[in-house]
């Protein structure tokens, strides 16, 4: 599931393959931009912004993509076949003399003037993996509506950019609160934001996503505390992890996982929970 760490890793790979190189092949397989000819343009940089990718080209153009749930970019040596999926799933091809970047299942693909990027990403909160990460501003936005469930606030990219459903669940577990706790009741918002930065930064290099740490992985093979662990024992108290669907897991039947014993706050249906002493 692409989140801020995945997008940063993708940007790093695309940037290494494309930055400073001239496009000799460029295909945008979406009706709106199917006739756009980007050949001959040089890629200036590939910049992630939260979950958005901005591929900037000379001449003042930016190719904007968003991976959402299923999108992916793959980089192949020039002249080699593509291996990221069937041809009908390809939405973009950017090729240089040395490498070809192929975008699969991209639900969002726009070609805009670089000067207009703010219309696409200007609403986003501080980017956890960006050079201008501002924890104080993220805290202000996260707590702007104190009655809002913390799970919703974390998933709202206007609060802070980069947290998706996996990290939302893991962060609530680490903070010992359920996703339905009102944000204004968070016991330590600064610690939660510090954990958010730490976890995304630790996973920006790619590979299997891990929040538990190398010792836990080596001992039990468990890479995540609660996400995807419904019915398994809690890493703290051994109580069975529970799962619920819908808000505040961001809709689209995305799941929220929690430990009913050691995470404080409401559960689905409004029943209050308190951690065991």
SELO-625294 format. One record per residue: residue number from 1; residue in three letters; x, y, z of N, C-alpha, C, O, CB in turn. Coordinates in steps of 0.2 Angstrom, whole numbers. Glycine has a CB too. Layout:
REC/NUM/Ala/X/Y/Z/X/Y/Z/X/Y/Z/X/Y/Z/X/Y/Z
...
This chain:
REC/1/Unk/4/-6/0/0/0/0/4/6/0/8/7/5/-5/0/6
REC/2/Unk/4/10/-5/9/16/-6/7/21/-1/2/24/0/9/19/-13
REC/3/Unk/12/23/3/11/29/8/18/33/7/21/32/2/11/26/16
REC/4/Unk/19/38/12/24/43/11/31/40/10/35/42/6/24/47/16
REC/5/Unk/32/34/13/39/31/13/40/28/6/45/28/3/40/26/18
REC/6/Unk/34/25/3/35/22/-3/35/27/-9/39/26/-14/28/18/-5
REC/7/Unk/32/32/-8/32/38/-13/39/41/-13/42/42/-18/27/43/-12
REC/8/Unk/42/42/-7/49/44/-7/54/40/-10/58/42/-14/51/46/1
REC/9/Unk/53/33/-9/58/28/-12/57/28/-20/62/28/-23/56/21/-9
REC/10/Unk/51/29/-22/49/29/-29/52/35/-32/55/35/-37/42/29/-30
REC/11/Unk/52/41/-29/55/47/-31/62/47/-32/65/49/-37/53/53/-27
REC/12/Unk/65/43/-27/73/43/-27/75/38/-33/80/40/-36/75/39/-20
REC/13/Unk/71/33/-34/73/28/-40/72/32/-47/76/32/-51/69/22/-40
REC/14/Unk/66/35/-47/65/39/-53/70/45/-54/72/46/-60/58/42/-53
REC/15/Unk/71/48/-49/76/54/-50/83/51/-52/86/54/-56/77/57/-43
REC/16/Unk/85/45/-49/92/43/-51/92/41/-58/97/41/-61/93/37/-46
REC/17/Unk/86/38/-61/86/36/-68/85/42/-73/88/41/-78/81/31/-68
REC/18/Unk/82/47/-71/79/52/-76/82/59/-75/83/62/-80/72/52/-75
REC/19/Unk/84/61/-69/86/68/-68/92/70/-72/98/66/-72/88/69/-61
REC/20/Unk/92/75/-76/97/78/-80/98/74/-87/103/76/-90/104/77/-76
REC/21/Unk/93/70/-88/93/66/-95/88/68/-99/82/70/-97/93/59/-93
REC/22/Unk/89/68/-105/84/70/-110/79/64/-112/82/59/-113/87/73/-117
REC/23/Unk/73/66/-113/68/60/-115/68/59/-122/68/63/-126/61/63/-113
REC/24/Unk/69/53/-124/69/50/-130/63/47/-132/61/45/-138/75/46/-132
REC/25/Unk/59/45/-127/53/42/-127/48/44/-122/50/45/-116/53/34/-127
REC/26/Unk/42/46/-124/37/49/-119/30/47/-121/28/50/-126/38/56/-118
REC/27/Unk/27/43/-117/20/42/-119/15/43/-113/17/40/-107/19/34/-122
REC/28/Unk/10/46/-113/5/47/-108/-1/44/-110/-5/47/-115/4/55/-106
REC/29/Unk/-3/38/-108/-8/34/-110/-15/35/-106/-18/31/-104/-7/27/-110
REC/30/Unk/-16/42/-106/-23/44/-104/-26/49/-109/-22/53/-112/-22/47/-96
REC/31/Unk/-32/49/-110/-35/52/-115/-34/60/-115/-32/63/-120/-43/52/-115
REC/32/Unk/-33/63/-109/-32/70/-108/-26/72/-111/-25/78/-114/-33/72/-101
REC/33/Unk/-20/68/-111/-14/70/-112/-11/65/-118/-5/65/-119/-9/70/-106
REC/34/Unk/-15/61/-121/-12/56/-126/-8/59/-131/-4/56/-134/-18/52/-129
REC/35/Unk/-10/66/-133/-6/69/-139/0/73/-137/3/76/-141/-11/73/-143
REC/36/Unk/1/73/-130/7/77/-128/13/74/-130/14/68/-129/6/78/-120
REC/37/Unk/18/78/-132/24/76/-135/30/79/-130/31/85/-131/26/78/-142
REC/38/Unk/33/75/-126/38/77/-121/45/75/-123/50/77/-120/36/75/-114
REC/39/Unk/45/72/-129/52/70/-131/56/76/-133/54/81/-135/51/66/-138
REC/40/Unk/63/75/-131/68/81/-131/68/85/-125/73/89/-124/66/85/-137
REC/41/Unk/63/85/-120/64/88/-114/68/85/-109/69/79/-109/57/89/-111
REC/42/Unk/72/89/-105/76/86/-100/72/86/-93/69/91/-91/82/90/-99
REC/43/Unk/73/80/-90/70/80/-83/74/84/-78/80/82/-77/69/72/-81
REC/44/Unk/72/88/-75/75/93/-70/76/89/-63/81/90/-60/72/99/-69
REC/45/Unk/70/86/-61/70/83/-54/64/79/-54/59/80/-57/71/88/-49
REC/46/Unk/64/75/-49/58/71/-47/57/72/-39/61/70/-35/58/63/-49
REC/47/Unk/52/76/-38/50/78/-31/44/75/-28/39/76/-31/50/86/-31
REC/48/Unk/45/72/-22/39/69/-19/36/75/-14/39/79/-11/40/63/-15
REC/49/Unk/29/75/-14/26/79/-9/20/75/-6/15/74/-9/23/86/-13
REC/50/Unk/21/73/0/17/68/3/16/62/-1/21/58/-2/10/72/4
REC/51/Unk/10/61/-4/9/55/-8/9/57/-15/7/52/-20/2/52/-6
REC/52/Unk/11/63/-17/11/65/-24/18/65/-27/23/66/-23/8/72/-25
REC/53/Unk/19/64/-33/25/64/-37/25/69/-42/20/70/-46/27/57/-40
REC/54/Unk/30/74/-42/31/79/-47/37/78/-51/43/79/-48/31/86/-43
REC/55/Unk/36/76/-57/42/75/-61/42/82/-66/38/83/-70/41/69/-66
REC/56/Unk/48/86/-64/48/92/-67/53/92/-74/58/89/-74/51/97/-62
REC/57/Unk/50/95/-79/54/95/-85/56/102/-87/53/107/-85/49/92/-91
REC/58/Unk/61/103/-91/63/109/-94/57/112/-98/53/108/-101/69/109/-98
REC/59/Unk/57/119/-99/51/122/-102/45/123/-98/40/125/-100/49/117/-108
REC/60/Unk/46/122/-91/41/124/-87/35/119/-86/29/121/-85/38/131/-89
REC/61/Unk/36/113/-87/31/108/-87/32/103/-81/38/101/-79/30/104/-93
REC/62/Unk/27/101/-78/27/96/-72/22/90/-74/16/91/-75/26/99/-66
REC/63/Unk/25/84/-74/21/78/-74/19/76/-67/23/74/-63/24/72/-78
REC/64/Unk/13/76/-65/10/75/-58/7/68/-58/2/66/-62/5/80/-56
REC/65/Unk/9/64/-54/6/57/-53/4/56/-46/8/58/-41/10/52/-56
REC/66/Unk/-1/52/-44/-2/49/-38/-4/42/-38/-7/40/-42/-9/53/-35
REC/67/Unk/-1/38/-33/-1/31/-33/-8/28/-30/-10/23/-32/5/28/-30
REC/68/Unk/-10/32/-26/-16/30/-22/-15/23/-20/-10/21/-16/-23/30/-27
REC/69/Unk/-20/18/-21/-19/11/-18/-15/6/-22/-12/2/-19/-26/9/-17
REC/70/Unk/-15/7/-29/-12/2/-33/-7/4/-38/-4/0/-41/-18/-2/-36
REC/71/Unk/-6/11/-38/-1/13/-43/6/11/-42/8/10/-36/-2/21/-44
REC/72/Unk/10/11/-47/17/10/-46/21/13/-52/19/13/-58/18/2/-45
REC/73/Unk/27/15/-51/32/16/-56/38/11/-55/40/9/-50/35/24/-55
REC/74/Unk/40/9/-61/45/4/-62/51/7/-66/49/10/-71/43/-3/-64
REC/75/Unk/57/5/-65/62/8/-69/66/2/-72/68/-3/-69/68/12/-65
REC/76/Unk/67/2/-79/70/-4/-83/76/-1/-87/75/5/-89/64/-7/-87
REC/77/Unk/81/-5/-88/86/-3/-92/83/-2/-99/79/-5/-102/92/-8/-93
REC/78/Unk/86/3/-103/83/5/-110/84/-1/-114/89/-5/-114/87/11/-113
REC/79/Unk/79/-3/-118/79/-8/-123/77/-15/-120/76/-20/-123/86/-9/-125
REC/80/Unk/76/-15/-113/73/-21/-110/66/-21/-110/62/-16/-110/76/-22/-103
REC/81/Unk/63/-27/-109/55/-28/-108/53/-25/-102/57/-24/-97/53/-35/-109
REC/82/Unk/46/-24/-101/43/-21/-95/41/-27/-91/38/-32/-94/38/-16/-97
REC/83/Unk/41/-27/-84/39/-32/-80/35/-30/-74/34/-34/-70/45/-36/-77
REC/84/Unk/32/-24/-74/28/-22/-69/21/-23/-69/17/-22/-65/29/-15/-68
REC/85/Unk/19/-26/-75/11/-28/-76/10/-29/-83/14/-27/-87/7/-23/-72
REC/86/Unk/4/-30/-85/2/-31/-92/2/-24/-95/1/-19/-92/-5/-34/-92
REC/87/Unk/2/-24/-102/3/-18/-106/-3/-14/-105/-3/-8/-105/4/-20/-113
REC/88/Unk/-9/-17/-104/-15/-12/-104/-15/-8/-97/-20/-4/-96/-21/-17/-104
REC/89/Unk/-11/-10/-92/-11/-6/-86/-6/0/-86/-6/4/-81/-9/-11/-80
REC/90/Unk/-2/0/-91/3/6/-92/-1/12/-93/-5/13/-98/8/4/-97
REC/91/Unk/1/17/-89/-2/24/-90/3/29/-93/2/34/-95/-5/26/-84
REC/92/Unk/10/28/-91/15/32/-93/22/29/-95/23/24/-91/16/38/-88
REC/93/Unk/25/31/-100/32/29/-101/36/35/-102/35/39/-106/32/24/-108
REC/94/Unk/42/35/-98/47/40/-99/54/37/-100/56/34/-96/47/45/-93
REC/95/Unk/56/38/-106/62/34/-108/68/39/-110/67/44/-113/61/30/-113
REC/96/Unk/74/37/-107/80/41/-109/85/36/-113/82/30/-114/84/44/-103
REC/97/Unk/91/38/-115/95/33/-118/97/27/-114/99/22/-116/101/37/-121
REC/98/Unk/97/28/-107/99/23/-103/94/19/-99/95/13/-97/104/26/-98
REC/99/Unk/88/22/-98/83/19/-94/76/21/-96/75/26/-99/84/21/-86
REC/100/Unk/71/17/-94/64/18/-95/60/18/-89/60/12/-86/61/14/-101
REC/101/Unk/56/23/-87/52/23/-81/45/22/-84/43/25/-88/52/29/-77
REC/102/Unk/42/17/-81/35/15/-83/30/15/-77/31/13/-72/35/8/-86
REC/103/Unk/25/19/-78/20/20/-73/14/15/-74/11/16/-80/17/27/-73
REC/104/Unk/12/11/-69/7/6/-70/1/8/-65/2/11/-60/9/-1/-68
REC/105/Unk/-5/8/-68/-11/8/-64/-12/15/-61/-14/15/-55/-12/3/-59
REC/106/Unk/-9/20/-64/-9/27/-60/-16/30/-61/-18/31/-66/-4/31/-64
REC/107/Unk/-19/31/-55/-26/33/-55/-26/41/-57/-31/44/-59/-30/32/-49
REC/108/Unk/-20/44/-55/-20/51/-57/-14/53/-61/-8/51/-59/-20/55/-50
REC/109/Unk/-14/56/-66/-9/58/-71/-11/64/-74/-15/65/-78/-7/52/-76
REC/110/Unk/-7/70/-72/-9/76/-75/-2/80/-78/3/79/-75/-12/81/-70
REC/111/Unk/-3/83/-83/3/87/-86/1/95/-85/-4/97/-88/4/86/-93
REC/112/Unk/5/98/-81/3/105/-79/9/109/-79/15/107/-80/0/105/-72
REC/113/Unk/8/116/-79/13/121/-79/17/120/-72/13/120/-67/11/128/-80
REC/114/Unk/23/120/-72/27/120/-65/24/126/-61/24/125/-55/34/120/-66
REC/115/Unk/23/131/-64/21/137/-60/14/136/-56/12/139/-52/20/143/-64
REC/116/Unk/10/131/-59/4/129/-56/3/123/-51/-2/121/-50/-1/128/-62
REC/117/Unk/9/121/-49/9/115/-45/6/116/-38/3/111/-36/17/113/-43
REC/118/Unk/5/122/-36/2/124/-30/-5/122/-30/-8/121/-25/3/131/-28
REC/119/Unk/-8/122/-36/-15/120/-37/-16/113/-35/-22/110/-33/-18/122/-44
REC/120/Unk/-11/109/-36/-12/101/-35/-9/99/-28/-12/95/-25/-7/98/-40
REC/121/Unk/-4/103/-25/-2/101/-18/-1/106/-13/1/105/-8/5/98/-19
REC/122/Unk/-4/112/-15/-3/118/-10/-8/117/-4/-7/120/1/-6/124/-14
REC/123/Unk/-13/112/-4/-17/111/1/-14/107/7/-16/106/12/-23/109/-1
REC/124/Unk/-8/103/5/-6/98/9/-2/101/15/0/107/15/0/94/5
REC/125/Unk/-2/97/21/1/100/27/8/98/26/11/96/21/-2/96/33
REC/126/Unk/12/99/32/19/98/31/21/91/29/18/86/32/23/100/38
REC/127/Unk/26/90/25/28/84/22/33/80/27/38/83/28/31/84/15
REC/128/Unk/31/74/30/35/71/35/42/70/32/47/70/36/32/65/37
REC/129/Unk/43/68/26/49/67/23/52/72/19/57/72/15/49/60/19
REC/130/Unk/49/78/19/51/84/15/57/88/19/58/87/25/46/88/14
REC/131/Unk/61/92/15/66/96/18/63/101/23/67/104/27/70/99/13
REC/132/Unk/57/103/22/54/108/26/49/106/31/45/109/33/51/113/22
REC/133/Unk/50/99/34/46/97/39/45/101/45/50/103/47/48/90/41
REC/134/Unk/39/103/47/38/108/52/33/104/57/27/104/56/35/114/49
REC/135/Unk/36/101/62/32/98/67/27/102/71/22/100/73/37/94/72
REC/136/Unk/29/108/72/25/113/76/18/114/72/13/114/74/28/119/78
REC/137/Unk/19/115/65/14/117/61/9/111/60/3/111/60/16/119/54
REC/138/Unk/12/105/60/9/98/59/5/97/65/-1/95/65/13/92/58
REC/139/Unk/7/99/71/4/98/77/-2/103/78/-8/101/80/8/100/83
REC/140/Unk/-1/109/75/-7/114/75/-13/111/71/-18/112/73/-5/121/73
REC/141/Unk/-11/109/65/-16/106/60/-19/100/63/-25/99/62/-13/105/54
REC/142/Unk/-15/95/66/-18/89/69/-23/90/74/-28/87/75/-12/85/71
REC/143/Unk/-22/96/78/-27/97/84/-32/103/82/-35/105/87/-22/99/90
REC/144/Unk/-32/105/76/-36/111/74/-43/109/76/-47/114/78/-36/112/67
REC/145/Unk/-46/103/75/-52/101/77/-52/96/82/-51/90/81/-57/98/71
REC/146/Unk/-52/98/89/-51/93/94/-56/88/95/-54/83/98/-50/97/101
REC/147/Unk/-61/88/92/-66/83/92/-66/78/87/-69/73/87/-73/86/92
REC/148/Unk/-61/79/82/-61/74/77/-57/68/79/-52/69/82/-57/78/71
REC/149/Unk/-59/62/77/-55/56/78/-48/57/76/-47/59/70/-58/50/76
REC/150/Unk/-43/54/80/-36/55/78/-34/51/72/-30/53/68/-32/53/84
REC/151/Unk/-38/46/71/-37/42/65/-38/46/59/-35/46/54/-41/35/65
REC/152/Unk/-44/49/59/-46/54/53/-41/59/52/-39/61/47/-53/57/54
REC/153/Unk/-39/62/58/-34/68/57/-27/66/54/-24/70/51/-33/71/64
REC/154/Unk/-25/60/56/-19/58/54/-19/56/46/-14/57/42/-16/51/57
REC/155/Unk/-25/54/44/-26/52/37/-27/58/32/-26/58/26/-31/47/36
REC/156/Unk/-29/63/35/-30/69/32/-24/73/30/-20/75/34/-35/74/36
REC/157/Unk/-22/73/23/-16/75/21/-15/83/22/-10/85/21/-15/73/13
REC/158/Unk/-21/86/23/-20/93/25/-17/94/32/-15/100/34/-27/96/25
REC/159/Unk/-17/89/36/-14/89/43/-7/88/42/-3/93/44/-17/84/48
REC/160/Unk/-5/83/40/2/81/38/2/76/32/-2/72/32/6/78/44
REC/161/Unk/7/77/28/7/73/22/12/67/22/18/68/24/9/78/16
REC/162/Unk/9/61/21/13/55/20/10/50/24/12/44/23/20/57/23
REC/163/Unk/6/51/29/3/45/33/-3/42/29/-7/45/27/1/47/40
REC/164/Unk/-2/35/28/-8/32/26/-11/27/31/-9/28/37/-6/28/19
REC/165/Unk/-15/22/29/-19/18/33/-14/13/38/-15/12/43/-24/14/30
REC/166/Unk/-9/11/35/-4/7/38/-1/11/44/-1/8/50/1/4/34
REC/167/Unk/2/16/43/5/20/48/0/23/53/2/24/59/9/26/45
REC/168/Unk/-6/25/50/-11/27/55/-12/22/61/-12/24/67/-17/29/52
REC/169/Unk/-13/16/59/-14/11/64/-8/10/68/-9/9/74/-16/4/60
REC/170/Unk/-2/10/65/4/8/69/5/14/74/7/13/80/10/7/65
REC/171/Unk/4/20/72/5/26/76/0/26/82/2/28/88/4/33/72
REC/172/Unk/-6/25/81/-11/24/86/-9/19/91/-10/20/97/-18/23/84
REC/173/Unk/-7/13/89/-4/8/94/1/11/98/1/10/104/-2/2/90
REC/174/Unk/6/14/95/12/16/98/10/22/103/13/23/109/17/19/94
REC/175/Unk/5/26/102/3/31/106/-2/29/111/-4/32/116/-1/37/102
REC/176/Unk/-4/22/111/-8/19/116/-15/22/116/-19/22/121/-6/19/123
REC/177/Unk/-18/24/110/-24/26/109/-28/23/103/-24/20/99/-24/34/108
REC/178/Unk/-34/22/103/-38/20/98/-39/25/92/-38/31/94/-45/17/100
REC/179/Unk/-40/23/86/-41/28/81/-47/33/82/-47/38/78/-41/24/74
REC/180/Unk/-51/31/86/-58/35/87/-57/40/93/-62/43/94/-63/30/88
REC/181/Unk/-51/40/96/-50/45/101/-50/52/99/-47/53/93/-44/44/105
REC/182/Unk/-54/57/101/-54/64/99/-47/66/99/-43/65/104/-58/68/103
REC/183/Unk/-45/69/94/-38/72/93/-36/76/99/-30/76/102/-37/76/87
REC/184/Unk/-41/80/102/-39/85/107/-37/81/114/-35/84/119/-45/89/109
REC/185/Unk/-39/74/114/-37/71/120/-31/67/120/-29/63/124/-43/66/122
REC/186/Unk/-27/68/114/-21/64/113/-16/66/119/-15/72/121/-17/66/107
REC/187/Unk/-14/61/123/-9/62/129/-3/66/127/0/69/131/-8/56/132
REC/188/Unk/0/64/121/7/67/119/7/68/112/10/64/108/12/63/122
REC/189/Unk/4/73/109/4/74/101/11/74/99/13/72/93/0/80/99
REC/190/Unk/16/78/102/23/78/100/26/72/99/30/71/94/27/83/105
REC/191/Unk/25/67/104/28/60/103/25/57/97/29/53/94/27/56/110
REC/192/Unk/18/57/96/15/54/90/18/57/84/20/53/79/8/55/90
REC/193/Unk/19/63/83/22/66/77/30/64/76/32/63/71/22/74/77
REC/194/Unk/33/63/82/40/61/82/40/54/79/45/52/76/44/62/89
REC/195/Unk/36/50/82/35/43/79/34/42/72/36/38/68/30/39/83
REC/196/Unk/29/47/70/27/47/63/33/48/58/35/45/53/22/52/61
REC/197/Unk/37/53/60/43/55/56/48/49/57/51/47/51/47/61/59
REC/198/Unk/49/46/62/54/41/63/52/35/59/57/32/56/55/39/71
REC/199/Unk/46/33/59/44/27/56/44/28/48/47/23/44/37/25/58
REC/200/Unk/42/34/46/42/35/38/50/35/36/51/33/31/39/41/36
REC/201/Unk/54/39/40/61/39/38/64/33/38/68/31/34/64/44/43
REC/202/Unk/63/28/43/66/22/43/64/17/37/68/13/36/64/18/50
REC/203/Unk/58/19/34/56/14/29/57/17/22/54/15/17/49/13/30
REC/204/Unk/60/23/21/60/27/15/65/23/10/65/25/4/63/34/16
REC/205/Unk/69/18/12/74/15/8/71/9/4/74/6/0/79/13/12
REC/206/Unk/64/8/5/61/2/2/62/-4/6/64/-4/12/64/1/-5
REC/207/Unk/60/-10/3/60/-16/7/53/-17/10/49/-12/11/66/-17/11
REC/208/Unk/53/-23/14/47/-24/18/46/-18/23/50/-17/27/47/-31/21
REC/209/Unk/40/-16/24/38/-10/28/39/-13/36/36/-19/37/32/-7/27
REC/210/Unk/42/-10/40/43/-12/47/42/-7/52/45/-1/51/50/-15/47
REC/211/Unk/38/-8/57/38/-3/62/40/-6/69/41/-2/74/30/-1/63
REC/212/Unk/41/-12/70/42/-16/76/50/-15/78/52/-16/84/40/-23/76
REC/213/Unk/54/-15/73/61/-15/74/65/-22/73/61/-27/73/63/-13/82
REC/214/Unk/71/-22/72/75/-28/69/75/-33/74/74/-39/73/82/-26/68
REC/215/Unk/75/-32/81/75/-37/86/68/-41/86/68/-47/86/76/-34/93
REC/216/Unk/63/-37/85/56/-41/85/56/-45/79/53/-50/79/51/-35/86
REC/217/Unk/58/-42/73/57/-46/67/61/-52/68/59/-57/65/60/-41/61
REC/218/Unk/67/-52/70/72/-57/71/69/-63/76/69/-69/74/79/-55/73
REC/219/Unk/66/-60/81/63/-65/86/56/-68/84/55/-74/85/62/-61/92
REC/220/Unk/52/-64/81/45/-67/79/43/-66/72/38/-69/70/40/-63/84
REC/221/Unk/47/-63/68/45/-61/61/40/-56/60/37/-55/55/43/-68/58
REC/222/Unk/38/-53/66/32/-48/66/35/-41/64/39/-38/68/29/-48/73
REC/223/Unk/33/-39/58/35/-32/56/31/-26/58/33/-21/58/36/-32/48
REC/224/Unk/25/-28/59/20/-23/61/16/-25/67/15/-31/69/14/-22/55
REC/225/Unk/15/-20/71/12/-21/78/4/-23/77/2/-29/80/12/-15/82
REC/226/Unk/0/-20/74/-7/-21/73/-10/-22/66/-14/-26/65/-11/-16/77
REC/227/Unk/-7/-18/61/-10/-18/55/-10/-25/52/-4/-29/52/-6/-13/50
REC/228/Unk/-15/-28/50/-16/-34/47/-15/-40/52/-15/-46/50/-10/-35/42
REC/229/Unk/-16/-38/58/-15/-43/63/-21/-45/67/-21/-48/73/-10/-41/68
REC/230/Unk/-27/-44/64/-33/-46/67/-33/-53/70/-31/-58/66/-39/-45/63
REC/231/Unk/-35/-54/76/-35/-61/79/-28/-63/82/-28/-68/86/-37/-66/74
REC/232/Unk/-23/-60/80/-16/-61/83/-15/-58/90/-18/-53/91/-11/-59/78
REC/233/Unk/-11/-61/94/-10/-57/101/-6/-51/100/-2/-50/96/-6/-62/105
REC/234/Unk/-8/-46/104/-5/-40/105/2/-41/107/4/-45/111/-9/-35/110
REC/235/Unk/7/-37/104/14/-37/106/15/-35/113/20/-37/116/18/-33/101
REC/236/Unk/11/-31/116/12/-29/123/8/-33/128/12/-36/133/9/-22/124
REC/237/Unk/2/-35/127/-2/-38/132/-5/-45/130/-8/-48/134/-8/-34/134
REC/238/Unk/-4/-47/124/-6/-53/121/-14/-54/120/-16/-59/119/-4/-59/126
REC/239/Unk/-17/-49/121/-24/-48/120/-25/-49/112/-21/-46/108/-28/-42/122
REC/240/Unk/-31/-52/110/-32/-52/102/-33/-46/99/-37/-42/102/-37/-57/101
REC/241/Unk/-30/-44/94/-31/-38/90/-37/-38/87/-39/-43/84/-25/-37/85
REC/242/Unk/-41/-33/87/-47/-32/83/-47/-28/77/-42/-24/76/-53/-29/88
REC/243/Unk/-52/-28/73/-52/-24/67/-59/-22/65/-64/-25/67/-50/-29/61
REC/244/Unk/-60/-16/63/-66/-13/61/-65/-10/54/-60/-8/52/-69/-8/66
REC/245/Unk/-71/-9/50/-70/-6/44/-74/1/43/-79/1/47/-72/-11/38
REC/246/Unk/-72/5/39/-75/12/38/-72/17/42/-66/16/44/-82/11/40
REC/247/Unk/-75/22/43/-72/28/47/-70/26/54/-74/22/57/-77/34/47
REC/248/Unk/-65/28/57/-60/33/54/-54/30/50/-49/33/50/-58/38/59
REC/249/Unk/-56/25/47/-50/22/43/-50/25/36/-47/22/31/-51/14/42
REC/250/Unk/-53/30/35/-53/34/28/-58/32/23/-57/34/17/-46/33/26
REC/251/Unk/-63/28/25/-68/25/20/-65/20/16/-60/17/17/-70/31/16
REC/252/Unk/-69/18/10/-66/13/5/-65/7/9/-61/3/6/-60/16/2
REC/253/Unk/-69/5/14/-68/-1/18/-61/-2/20/-59/-8/21/-70/-7/13
REC/254/Unk/-57/3/21/-50/2/24/-51/0/31/-55/3/35/-46/8/23
REC/255/Unk/-47/-4/34/-48/-7/41/-44/-3/46/-39/1/44/-45/-14/41
REC/256/Unk/-47/-3/52/-43/0/58/-42/-5/63/-47/-9/64/-48/6/61
REC/257/Unk/-36/-6/65/-34/-12/69/-32/-9/76/-30/-3/77/-28/-16/67
REC/258/Unk/-34/-12/82/-32/-9/88/-32/-15/93/-36/-20/92/-37/-4/90
REC/259/Unk/-29/-14/99/-29/-18/104/-34/-16/109/-34/-10/112/-22/-19/108
REC/260/Unk/-39/-20/111/-45/-17/116/-42/-17/123/-46/-14/127/-51/-22/115
REC/261/Unk/-37/-19/124/-34/-19/131/-29/-13/133/-30/-10/138/-31/-25/133
REC/262/Unk/-25/-12/128/-20/-7/130/-20/-1/126/-15/4/126/-13/-10/129
REC/263/Unk/-25/0/122/-26/7/118/-32/10/121/-38/7/121/-27/6/110
REC/264/Unk/-31/16/123/-36/20/127/-41/24/122/-38/26/116/-33/25/131
REC/265/Unk/-47/24/123/-52/28/119/-58/24/117/-58/18/118/-48/31/113
REC/266/Unk/-62/27/113/-68/24/110/-66/19/106/-61/18/102/-73/29/107
REC/267/Unk/-71/14/105/-71/9/100/-77/10/96/-81/14/97/-71/1/104
REC/268/Unk/-77/6/90/-83/7/86/-90/6/90/-90/1/94/-83/2/80
REC/269/Unk/-94/10/89/-101/10/92/-100/15/99/-105/15/102/-102/3/95
REC/270/Unk/-95/18/100/-94/23/105/-93/20/112/-92/24/117/-101/26/105
REC/271/Unk/-91/14/113/-90/11/119/-83/13/121/-78/12/117/-90/3/119
REC/272/Unk/-82/16/127/-75/19/129/-71/13/131/-74/8/134/-76/23/135
REC/273/Unk/-65/13/130/-60/9/132/-54/12/136/-52/18/135/-57/5/126
REC/274/Unk/-52/9/141/-46/11/145/-41/6/146/-42/0/146/-49/13/152
REC/275/Unk/-35/8/145/-29/3/146/-29/0/153/-31/3/158/-23/6/144
REC/276/Unk/-27/-7/153/-27/-10/159/-21/-7/164/-16/-4/161/-25/-17/158
REC/277/Unk/-22/-7/170/-17/-4/175/-11/-8/174/-6/-6/178/-20/-4/182
